[in-house]
Amino acid sequence: MEPDADLAAIGRLIGDPNRARILQVLMGGAPQSGSALAATVGISRSLASAHLKQLTAGGLVRAERRGRQQLYSLASGQVAGVIDDLPTCAELIERIMAEADAVLTRLAPAEGF
């Protein structure tokens, strides 16, 4: 993932449940064929192919031809690290939002909101 990566674009890529599941499968580290990913995720091969094309274009996944097969893996260890950290980030954001909501609730009567 590049330092100036478009976070909104990355969010759209990983926000789709099927693409998120594909990324989770690829977190296992072993390169996978599109057919294997489709079967594991439970989607058609054509849908998996479309998702893999988007993930590859977005720089999260790389494709490598081995013989007649196209194998997919995460683009880098950095991508794996970011994906691995997402649940922790989500928990932190939820906690911050809950604290902000509590502060606003306490201020509302005093400020006339």
C-alpha positions in Angstrom: 0.0 0.0 0.0 1.4 3.4 -1.0 1.8 6.2 1.6 -0.5 8.5 -0.4 -3.2 5.8 -0.8 -6.7 7.1 -1.2 -8.3 5.9 2.1 -11.9 6.4 0.8 -11.1 4.1 -2.2 -9.5 1.5 0.1 -12.5 1.7 2.4 -14.8 1.0 -0.6 -12.7 -1.9 -1.6 -12.7 -3.6 1.8 -16.2 -2.5 2.7 -17.8 -5.1 0.4 -18.5 -8.3 2.3 -17.3 -10.6 -0.5 -14.1 -8.6 -1.0 -13.5 -8.6 2.7 -13.9 -12.4 2.9 -11.5 -12.8 0.0 -8.9 -10.7 1.8 -9.5 -12.7 5.0 -8.8 -15.9 3.1 -5.7 -14.5 1.5 -4.5 -13.5 5.0 -3.6 -17.2 5.4 -0.6 -16.4 3.2 -0.9 -19.1 0.5 -1.6 -17.9 -3.0 -5.1 -19.0 -4.2 -6.7 -19.4 -7.6 -9.8 -17.4 -8.4 -11.8 -20.7 -8.5 -10.5 -21.7 -5.0 -11.3 -18.3 -3.6 -14.8 -18.4 -5.1 -15.5 -21.7 -3.6 -14.2 -20.7 -0.2 -16.1 -17.5 -0.1 -19.2 -19.0 -1.5 -19.6 -16.9 -4.6 -19.6 -17.6 -8.4 -16.2 -17.6 -10.2 -17.3 -14.7 -12.3 -18.2 -12.6 -9.2 -14.9 -13.6 -7.6 -13.1 -12.6 -10.8 -14.7 -9.2 -10.8 -13.8 -8.6 -7.1 -10.3 -9.8 -7.6 -9.9 -7.4 -10.5 -11.0 -4.5 -8.3 -8.7 -5.6 -5.4 -5.8 -5.9 -7.8 -6.4 -2.5 -9.4 -6.6 -1.1 -5.9 -3.2 -2.4 -5.0 -4.4 -4.7 -2.2 -4.0 -8.0 -4.1 -1.4 -9.1 -6.6 -1.9 -11.7 -9.4 0.8 -14.1 -10.5 0.5 -16.5 -13.4 1.8 -20.0 -12.6 1.4 -22.2 -15.6 -2.2 -22.0 -16.7 -3.4 -20.7 -13.3 -3.6 -17.1 -12.1 -2.9 -17.1 -8.4 -3.8 -14.3 -6.0 -2.1 -13.2 -2.8 -2.0 -10.0 -0.7 0.1 -7.4 -2.3 2.4 -7.0 0.6 3.0 -7.7 4.3 2.0 -4.1 4.9 -1.5 -4.8 3.5 -1.7 -7.8 5.7 -0.7 -5.7 8.7 -3.4 -3.1 8.0 -6.1 -5.7 7.5 -5.0 -7.4 10.8 -5.2 -4.0 12.6 -8.7 -3.1 11.4 -10.7 -4.7 14.2 -8.6 -2.9 16.8 -9.1 0.4 15.0 -12.8 -0.2 14.8 -13.0 -0.8 18.5 -11.0 2.3 19.2 -13.3 4.4 17.0 -16.4 3.0 18.7 -15.0 3.8 22.1 -14.1 7.4 21.0 -17.6 7.9 19.5 -19.3 6.6 22.7 -17.2 9.0 24.8 -18.0 11.9 22.5 -21.7 11.0 22.7 -21.5 10.9 26.5 -19.8 14.4 26.6 -22.4 15.8 24.2 -25.3 14.4 26.2 -23.8 16.0 29.4 -23.4 19.3 27.6 -26.8 19.4 25.9 -28.9 20.7 28.8 -26.3 23.3 29.8 -25.8 24.6 26.2 -29.5 24.4 25.2 -28.9 21.9 22.4 
